[in-house]
Amino acid sequence: SDLNKILQQKFPNLFESDNEVPSAGTGQLKLSEEATSGNTIYFALQRLEMDLREELKEAQLTVIYEKFDHPLAKILYKMERKGIALDRDLLA
């Protein structure tokens, strides 16, 4: 996924060196021993959030992210977890 690629670029020491970025839906990156000890992941994600927020600010996209993307992410997450109902007759 794009997030996996970003994480590997910004924090290469968090992942085992033989990891390839998995394609969508095939799995997740395997964390290194260093990454799984203590609060390393928490601080890496916190740093990533700060970096991405700065990029949004520079691109003048902060309002779009805060009003649309961020709230929608929660809805999409729930949809992925619970699934959605489709009316097959209507779609046919």
Residue pairs with C-beta under 8 A, 6 or more apart in sequence:
1 21
1 22
1 24
4 21
4 22
4 28
4 29
5 21
6 48
7 14
7 15
7 29
7 44
7 48
8 15
8 19
8 21
8 29
10 44
10 47
10 48
10 51
11 44
11 47
11 48
13 32
13 34
13 35
14 31
14 32
14 34
14 35
14 40
14 41
14 44
15 29
15 30
15 31
15 32
15 35
16 30
16 31
16 32
19 29
19 30
21 29
22 28
22 29
31 41
34 40
35 41
35 44
53 62
56 62
56 65
